Amino acid sequence: MPRLAQKRLQGVERERAAFERSPAGRARAGFARGDQVFQYVIDVMNQKAVIVAMVGGTTTKQTSDPVAVLNSVCQEGRELVNGSFVFVEQGQESRDKFMSSGQNVAIKGEVMGYYLLKRCEVNRRAA
């Protein structure tokens, strides 16, 4: 097999393996097995605690939008039944306030989105 064709084949194989690990790939495999439900979990927002001496406490946020992933999962023969969000606290940082009583507290954690999808033959797109 020529070297260029072999590299192309390896690239195609890597893409296929990456798809199979993705939520849409797992939904497709579940559909083929006959699974009735599929659950998808995503880190919707990650919040880091920031305490600055003599200034106070704040947080920095990083968010992600799960819509594209949910649409790709639905196209694999699923329909969204329920979605819920949970804040998972991972810790907090605190410091005494400067020149006053009390403390500055900043909470660190993430918001997890839990989505339950049921089998829906009509939503399935040809692979």
C-alpha positions, 0 to 999 in steps of 0.5 A, a space after each residue: 500500500 502506498 505511503 500516502 494511502 496508508 496515512 489517509 487510512 490511519 487518519 480515517 481510522 482515528 476519526 472513526 475512533 474519535 466519533 465512537 468515543 463522542 456522545 453521538 457515537 455512544 448514542 449510535 452504538 446504544 441505538 444499534 444495541 436496542 438501548 431505550 435510554 441514553 444519559 449525557 453529562 457535561 460540565 456546563 460551567 466551571 467556576 474558580 475561586 479568586 481571593 486578592 489580598 486587601 481587595 476581596 473575593 471573586 470568581 472566574 467562570 468558564 462556560 460551555 454550550 451543550 446544544 450542538 452535542 445534544 442535537 448530534 445525539 438526537 440525530 442518532 435516534 434520541 429525544 430529550 426527555 429531561 435536563 437538570 443542573 447541579 452545582 458541585 462545590 469543589 472547595 472555597 477560599 476565604 480571607 479576613 477582610 482588610 480593615 473590617 470584620 468578617 471574611 471574603 469567601 469565594 466558592 470553587 466548583 462546577 455546574 454539571 448538566 445531566 440530560 436523559 434522552 429516550 429512543 426515538 426512531 423518527 429522529 434518526 438520520 442516515 449514518 
